[in-house]
Amino acid sequence: MRQPLVSFRVVSLCLMPLLALFALPTHASEERQLVSDINDYRAHPRRCSVRPVQGLRPLVLKSNLALPVGYGGALREGLKQNGYQAVTVRTIRLVGAQDAEDAFDMLQDRYCGALLDGQYADIGISRARSEWQVVLARPLLDNQIGDGRAASKTLLAEVNAARARPRMCGRQRFAAARPLSWNAALGAAAQGHSKAMAYGNYFAHQDPDGETPADRARAAGYRGRQIGENIAAGQGSPSKAMAGWLASPGHCANLMNPMFTQVGAAFATDARSDEGVYWTMLFGAN
């Protein structure tokens, strides 16, 4: 019997393309000094009504967050065309700051809560004379995700942890199942499909050429007798993708199917696509 293929997505803002924005920062040393002052403040917060229990991680300076001073377009859209897809973003404009020290004093006095907001991971700074623009953001893809190999290892560990105990997938009860082994051909097929979805900006099991998961697995060299596929879009980490799959009865059933013995999984990103990040997990039975 043919294994059903299921998918889910997290809907993010679907934005129309803009011309790419190239913000060439001036006074680079002053901008770096301001970031250093902000990160020191986050590590040792003081004189603020919003005081975290402990110091916060430093913000990472990103050139593609440096929008032109006075930029008046849609913020997420502008960042997306710069190659940065944000989950959360805020912009702060300062007028009258002659140097980094002045800019930091203004930020500390007027925007203390924003500086000490733990949801932000990255920062962009641009300057035009005494006007400054500070962009605080958190990217769609978690900064701690690592490379594709690390993400694949995490997905393998998490799917086997899920299979190690009984669970309900919707109304269907599954007993604990034996762990899956990694299959390089399934991994290659999963990587190819994730890239195709990210770069082609679509979300489907069947690609625009009409190829199915089984077609892709065979083309990658897999000769197993059964194929199943889970796909996802918009999740910023392997754990979030797995959590979504386990919460969906059809995906959960694929994950727990005792007939499957092998797996391959991968993600791919394109900041200009609708969802930003795309995940594929392919199951096989040898």
C-alpha positions as CSV (number, residue, x, y, z in Angstrom):
1,M,0.0,0.0,0.0
2,R,1.4,3.4,-0.9
3,Q,2.4,5.5,2.1
4,P,0.6,8.8,2.3
5,L,2.6,11.9,1.9
6,V,1.9,14.8,4.2
7,S,3.1,18.3,4.7
8,F,2.6,21.4,6.7
9,R,3.8,24.9,6.7
10,V,4.1,28.0,8.9
11,V,2.7,30.9,7.0
12,S,4.9,34.0,7.1
13,L,4.4,37.3,5.4
14,C,4.3,37.0,1.7
15,L,6.1,40.0,0.4
16,M,6.4,41.6,-3.1
17,P,9.9,42.0,-4.4
18,L,11.7,45.4,-4.0
19,L,14.9,46.6,-5.5
20,A,17.8,45.4,-3.4
21,L,19.0,48.0,-0.8
22,F,22.7,48.5,-0.5
23,A,23.4,50.4,2.6
24,L,27.1,51.3,2.6
25,P,28.0,52.2,6.2
26,T,30.1,55.3,6.9
27,H,32.0,56.0,10.0
28,A,32.6,52.3,10.5
29,S,34.7,52.6,13.6
30,E,32.0,54.7,15.3
31,E,29.3,52.1,14.4
32,R,31.5,49.3,15.8
33,Q,32.0,51.3,18.9
34,L,28.3,51.8,19.4
35,V,27.7,48.0,19.0
36,S,30.5,47.4,21.6
37,D,28.8,49.8,24.0
38,I,25.4,48.2,23.5
39,N,26.8,44.7,24.1
40,D,28.6,45.8,27.2
41,Y,25.4,47.3,28.5
42,R,23.5,44.0,27.7
43,A,26.2,42.0,29.5
44,H,26.0,44.3,32.6
45,P,22.6,46.0,32.6
46,R,22.2,49.1,34.7
47,R,20.0,52.2,35.2
48,C,16.9,50.7,33.5
49,S,13.4,49.9,34.7
50,V,13.5,46.8,32.6
51,R,16.3,44.8,34.1
52,P,16.9,41.2,33.1
53,V,17.8,38.6,35.7
54,Q,21.2,38.1,34.0
55,G,23.3,39.4,31.2
56,L,22.1,38.9,27.7
57,R,24.0,37.5,24.7
58,P,25.8,40.1,22.6
59,L,24.2,41.3,19.4
60,V,25.8,40.4,16.1
61,L,26.5,43.3,13.7
62,K,25.1,42.5,10.3
63,S,25.7,44.6,7.3
64,N,22.4,43.5,5.6
65,L,20.5,45.1,8.5
66,A,22.1,48.5,7.8
67,L,19.2,50.2,6.0
68,P,19.7,53.7,4.8
69,V,19.0,56.5,7.3
70,G,15.4,57.6,6.8
71,Y,14.4,54.5,5.0
72,G,10.6,54.7,4.7
73,G,9.6,51.5,3.1
74,A,8.2,48.3,4.6
75,L,10.9,47.2,7.1
76,R,10.6,43.4,6.7
77,E,10.4,43.8,2.9
78,G,13.5,45.9,2.7
79,L,15.5,43.4,4.9
80,K,14.2,40.5,2.8
81,Q,15.6,42.1,-0.3
82,N,18.9,42.6,1.5
83,G,19.0,38.8,2.2
84,Y,17.7,38.9,5.8
85,Q,14.4,37.3,6.8
86,A,13.4,38.5,10.2
87,V,10.9,37.0,12.6
88,T,11.1,40.1,14.8
89,V,12.5,43.5,13.9
90,R,12.5,47.0,15.3
91,T,14.1,50.2,14.0
92,I,15.2,53.2,16.1
93,R,16.2,56.5,14.6
94,L,18.4,59.0,16.5
95,V,18.8,62.6,15.6
96,G,21.6,64.9,16.9
97,A,24.1,62.3,18.0
98,Q,27.6,63.5,17.0
99,D,29.4,60.3,17.8
100,A,28.9,56.8,19.2
101,E,29.0,58.0,22.8
102,D,26.1,60.5,22.1
103,A,24.2,57.8,20.3
104,F,24.6,55.3,23.1
105,D,23.5,57.9,25.7
106,M,20.3,58.5,23.7
107,L,19.6,54.8,23.3
108,Q,20.2,54.2,27.0
109,D,18.0,57.1,28.1
110,R,15.1,56.5,25.6
111,Y,15.2,52.9,24.4
112,C,16.6,51.0,27.4
113,G,13.9,48.3,27.1
114,A,14.7,47.7,23.5
115,L,18.5,47.4,24.2
116,L,17.7,44.8,26.9
117,D,15.2,42.8,24.9
118,G,16.4,39.2,24.8
119,Q,14.4,38.4,21.6
120,Y,16.9,40.3,19.4
121,A,20.0,38.6,18.2
122,D,21.4,40.9,15.4
123,I,21.9,44.6,14.9
124,G,22.5,46.9,12.0
125,I,23.7,50.5,12.2
126,S,23.8,53.2,9.6
127,R,24.7,56.9,9.9
128,A,24.4,60.1,8.0
129,R,26.2,62.9,9.9
130,S,24.3,63.3,13.2
131,E,21.4,61.0,12.2
132,W,21.7,57.3,13.1
133,Q,19.4,54.3,12.3
134,V,19.6,51.2,14.5
135,V,17.9,48.0,13.4
136,L,17.4,45.2,16.0
137,A,16.2,41.9,14.6
138,R,15.9,38.2,15.2
139,P,16.5,36.0,12.1
140,L,14.1,33.3,10.9
141,L,16.8,30.7,11.1
142,D,18.3,30.3,14.6
143,N,21.9,31.4,14.8
144,Q,22.8,28.2,16.7
145,I,21.5,25.8,14.0
146,G,25.0,25.1,12.7
147,D,25.6,23.7,9.2
148,G,23.6,21.2,7.3
149,R,25.4,18.2,8.7
150,A,24.8,19.3,12.2
151,A,21.1,19.8,11.5
152,S,20.8,16.4,9.9
153,K,22.4,14.8,13.0
154,T,19.9,16.6,15.2
155,L,16.9,15.5,13.1
156,L,18.1,11.9,13.2
157,A,18.5,12.0,16.9
158,E,15.1,13.6,17.4
159,V,13.2,11.2,15.2
160,N,14.7,8.2,16.9
161,A,13.9,9.8,20.3
162,A,10.3,10.2,19.2
163,R,10.1,6.6,18.0
164,A,11.6,5.3,21.3
165,R,8.3,5.6,23.1
166,P,4.6,4.9,22.3
167,R,2.5,7.9,21.2
168,M,-0.8,8.9,19.7
169,C,-0.8,10.4,16.3
170,G,-4.2,12.0,16.2
171,R,-6.5,9.1,17.0
172,Q,-4.1,6.4,15.9
173,R,-2.0,4.7,18.5
174,F,1.6,3.7,17.7
175,A,3.9,1.5,19.7
176,A,7.5,2.3,20.2
177,A,9.4,1.6,17.0
178,R,13.0,0.6,16.3
179,P,15.4,3.5,15.5
180,L,16.0,4.5,11.9
181,S,19.5,4.5,10.4
182,W,20.8,7.3,8.3
183,N,20.8,6.7,4.5
184,A,23.0,9.0,2.4
185,A,20.9,8.6,-0.7
186,L,17.8,9.6,1.1
187,G,19.7,12.5,2.6
188,A,20.8,13.7,-0.8
189,A,17.3,13.5,-2.1
190,A,16.0,15.4,0.9
191,Q,18.7,18.1,0.4
192,G,17.8,18.4,-3.3
193,H,14.1,18.9,-2.6
194,S,14.7,21.4,0.1
195,K,16.9,23.4,-2.2
196,A,14.4,23.2,-5.0
197,M,11.6,24.5,-2.8
198,A,13.7,27.3,-1.3
199,Y,15.2,28.5,-4.6
200,G,12.0,27.9,-6.6
201,N,9.8,29.4,-3.9
202,Y,7.2,26.7,-3.8
203,F,6.0,24.2,-1.2
204,A,4.9,20.8,-2.4
205,H,5.8,17.1,-2.5
206,Q,5.6,17.1,-6.3
207,D,8.1,19.4,-7.9
208,P,7.3,21.6,-11.0
209,D,8.6,18.9,-13.3
210,G,6.2,16.4,-11.8
211,E,8.7,14.3,-9.9
212,T,7.5,12.6,-6.7
213,P,9.5,11.7,-3.5
214,A,9.9,8.2,-4.9
215,D,11.3,9.6,-8.2
216,R,13.8,11.7,-6.3
217,A,14.9,8.9,-4.0
218,R,15.5,6.6,-7.0
219,A,17.4,9.3,-8.8
220,A,19.7,9.7,-5.8
221,G,20.4,5.9,-5.8
222,Y,18.0,4.6,-3.2
223,R,16.6,1.2,-3.9
224,G,14.3,0.7,-1.0
225,R,10.8,-0.7,-1.4
226,Q,8.8,2.1,0.3
227,I,9.1,5.8,0.5
228,G,7.4,8.4,2.8
229,E,8.1,12.1,3.0
230,N,7.5,15.0,5.4
231,I,8.1,18.6,4.4
232,A,7.8,21.8,6.3
233,A,8.4,25.5,5.8
234,G,9.1,28.5,8.0
235,Q,10.6,26.7,11.1
236,G,13.9,28.2,12.3
237,S,15.5,25.0,13.8
238,P,15.4,21.2,13.5
239,S,13.6,21.0,16.9
240,K,10.8,23.3,15.7
241,A,10.3,21.3,12.5
242,M,10.1,18.1,14.5
243,A,7.7,19.6,17.0
244,G,5.4,20.6,14.1
245,W,5.6,17.2,12.5
246,L,4.8,15.4,15.8
247,A,1.8,17.7,16.4
248,S,0.4,16.8,12.9
249,P,-1.3,13.3,12.8
250,G,-0.2,12.5,9.3
251,H,3.4,13.6,9.8
252,C,3.5,11.9,13.2
253,A,2.3,8.6,11.5
254,N,5.2,8.8,9.1
255,L,7.6,9.3,11.9
256,M,6.3,6.4,13.9
257,N,5.7,4.0,11.0
258,P,7.4,0.7,12.0
259,M,7.9,-0.4,8.4
260,F,10.4,2.4,7.8
261,T,14.0,1.5,8.6
262,Q,16.0,4.4,7.1
263,V,15.8,8.1,6.9
264,G,17.5,11.2,5.3
265,A,16.7,14.8,6.1
266,A,17.9,18.3,5.2
267,F,17.0,21.9,5.1
268,A,17.7,24.8,2.7
269,T,17.3,28.6,2.9
270,D,16.6,31.5,0.6
271,A,15.8,34.8,2.4
272,R,13.9,36.0,-0.7
273,S,11.5,33.1,-0.7
274,D,8.1,33.3,0.9
275,E,9.0,31.1,3.9
276,G,12.7,31.5,4.1
277,V,13.6,28.0,5.2
278,Y,12.4,24.6,3.9
279,W,12.7,21.1,5.5
280,T,12.5,17.7,4.0
281,M,12.6,14.3,5.7
282,L,12.5,11.1,3.6
283,F,11.7,7.7,5.0
284,G,12.6,4.4,3.4
285,A,12.3,0.7,4.0
286,N,15.1,-1.5,2.8
